[in-house]
Amino acid sequence: MKKLLTLVFSVFSLIGFAQSKYELGMQKALQQWQDGHPKEAVAILDRVATMDKENWIPVYYKVFIEVTQGFNNPQGDDVEDIVERNRILIDQWITVGGDEWYVLKGLNETLELITDPMNKGMTQSPIINKAYEQAVKLNPNNPRAVYSLASFHLNSAKFMKVDIPYYCQMLEKSIVLFDQQKSDVPFYPSWGKDWAVKTQEICKSK
């Protein structure tokens, strides 16, 4: 019995150590990102992902960081390669991550779009719209999904006919959902409210 208890406590100690190491790694990665060091953050996330290969969150943040960095310089020499690498990861994790990963897919395909909007608009727009619609279908209360679908259409209004009042209402709904969101999962995505509030400027200008 004593040996069994020793083994049990050893297992729980190892689990606790692994969890704390994961949390420390995630905190360090996100801090590096916040401090303006995205490459260092991605490198840490790669290492964290090896600790728990069933956990989609470290890979999610890796893709999210690379997409948002790409938005800052869509004509960068490596953007096309980043989009392709992200597509592989998204395909691997989208079934597990569900609605959050469909939002991520929409963002990644948007990055592809803005590398050459004049030539890629017709092909990319349906892909982006479908990704966001699927995210909303899977979870109508996901504020990032609702916001992303509304934002995509509102920002497309300059190029095509869009029901602006409808998508402005959707945008308002997303802000309410952002205020209501909560999760017990450490480091679960929570971004987006500031983007939604900024997008309201489109509605106010109409």
N, C-alpha and C positions, 0 to 999 in steps of 0.2 A: 504493500500500500504506500509506504514511504517513497519507494522508487517511482511509483505511478504518479503521486502528487508532485514529485520533483520534475518529472517529465512534463506534466500538464502545465506547471508554472513556467517551465522553460519555454514551452510552445507559446504561451500567452506573452511571455517577455519578448520573444522573437517577433510576434505579431505586433506588439506595441512599438517595438523598435522600428519595424518596417514602416508602420504608419507614421511615426514621428519623422522618420527620414524622408518619407514621401512629402509630408507637409512642409518640412523645412526646405526641401528642394523646390516645391511649388512656390513657396513664399520668396525664395531667393530669385527664381526665374522671373516672377512677376515684378519684383523690385527692380531687377536689372532692366526690364522693359520700361517700367515707369521712369527710370533714371536715364532713359534714352540710349540703351544698349541692346537693341533687338537681337543682334547676332549672338551675343552672349546668352541672352534669355532663351533663344531657340536651342542653343547647345546644351544648356542645363535641362530643358524640357526633354530633349532626346535621351538624356541620361535618366531622368525621372521616369520616363515611359518604360524603360527596361526593368524598373522595379516592380511594376504591376502591368503586365502585358494585356490584361483584360480591361483595364481602365482607359476610357476614351478621353478623359479630360486633359491630360498632358498633351496628347496629340492634337486635340481640338485647339488648345491655346497656341501650339506651334503653327498650325495652319492660319489661325486668326491673326497672329502677329505678322506672318509673312504677307497675308493679303492686305492688311491695313498699311504695312510699310510700302507695299506695291502701289497703293492708292496715292502715296506721296510722290511717286515718280513712275507713272505708268509707262513712260517711254524708256525706262532703264533697260540696259542690255540683257539683264537676267530675268526680266519679268515673265517672258514667255515660258522659260524653264521652270520658274516658280509655280506658275499656273498648272503646268503639266504634272509637276511633283505633287501638288496639292490635290489634283484630280485623282491620283492613285490612292492617296491616303483617304480622301473622301469616299471613294468607292469601297475601300476596305472597312470603313467604320460607319457608314450611313445607316445600315440596318440596325446596328447596336445603338448609335446615338440618336436616331430618329429625328424629331423635328429640329433640334438644335443643329444637326449636321446638314439638314436641308437648307436652313438659313445660311450656313457656312458655304454650301454649294452655290447658292445664289450670289453670295459675296464674291466668291472666287471667279464665277463666270462673269460677274460685273467687272472685275479686274481685267479679264480677257477683253471685254467689250471696250473699255476705255483706252486700251492700247491702240485702237484704231476704230473709233466710233462710226466714222463715215462708211467704212467697208464691212464692219462686223455687226452693225446694229440690227440688220434684218435677221441674221442667223442667231445672234446671241440673245436677243430680247425674249423670244419664246422659251428658251432654255431657262433664263433667269426667272421669268414669270411662273413657269411650271414648278421650279424648285420652291419658290416662296408659297405658292398655292398649296403644294404638298405639305409644307411645314404647318400652315394654318389648318389644313385638313386633319393632320395628325394631332395637333394641339391648338385649338382655337383660342386658348387662354395664354399662349406663349407670346409675351409682349414683343420679343424680337421678331417673331414670325409675322405678327400683325403689322408692326411698324415697317418691316422690310418690304412687304407687299404694297402697303400704302405709299411708302417713299419712292419705290420703283416707278409706280404709275404717276405720281405727282411730278417727279423729275423727268418723266417722259412727255409731259404735257407740251413742252416746247417743240416736240417733234411730231406728235400725233394727237388726235382728238381723245381727250380723257374726261371722265365724269369727275371733275375736281371736287364738288361738294361731297360726293360719296366717299372718295378716298381721304378727304379731310376729316370726315366723321370717323373713318377707320383709324386715322392717325390719332385722333382724340381718344379713341378707345384704347389704343396701345399705351398711351400715357397713363391712363387709369390702371391698366394691367401692370405697368412697370411699378406703380405704387403698391400694388397688391402682391407682387411676386415674392416668393420665399422658397427656400430649399434647405433641407438638412444635409445635402451632399456638399462636402467641403470643396470650395473653388468652383461650384457650379456657375455657369455663365450668368452674369447679371447686367452686362453692358447694354447700352442703347437709349436710355432715357434722354441723355443730353443730345443725342442725334435726333431723336423724335421732336424734342422741343425746338431745335434749330430748324427742322423741316417745316414746322408750323409757319415759318416766315412766308413760305409759298402760299399757304392758305390765306394769310393776312393780307397778302399783296393782291389777291384776286377780288 
